[in-house]
Amino acid sequence: MGRLAQIKINHGGIQSLLDGAQGVDSLIRSKASAVLAHAQADPHDDTGDYESGLHLEEDHTDRLVVRVVSGDWKGHILEAKYGILARALDAAGGS
């Protein structure tokens, strides 16, 4: 039987790649901002409360998570009826 290879992960190097200016964090934030812009440009609310309540929220562990969130009480109703955020994701080139 052959020898087993050992892999030692350079956690600091990986984290610097994720956090760097051209890293994954920057890419995720720019993609989320594009989704937010497309969602805000897709009016389905007479009052404008849905569009003005849309915002980004970030969570961190060892990786970044960015969400486009509605602050309007009827956001879930509008999303179920029109699929605003799903269409905004498609328009922003996400998957």
Steps between C-alpha positions, in 0.01 A plus 500: 500500500618854421595770742236733638537868426466752777350838433552795728257785434636853523197658672658844510572490128147389418353771724712769333374382162140520622547842663719670240387792285469269199386208716180311542356748753523782248335286233216398732433858610495630142264222387265565795503874424403426139212279614385775739509761222297280264244425773461869588446584131211248475203684655203292618387713790279809477655651812866433417549349847620167362765654277621745764512223763733278297850486644808280536583304812837334560594208723853375563646178623811395313310598185282792400127469438311796350121501476258735326224550756165677496415721795136537395235294681349387168831404341427128520163552330649700214782249462255209485281678245767656275832327576677836512822381664521187287467708184752752635746216555454386141535856369822547696643186342491291817399145555 
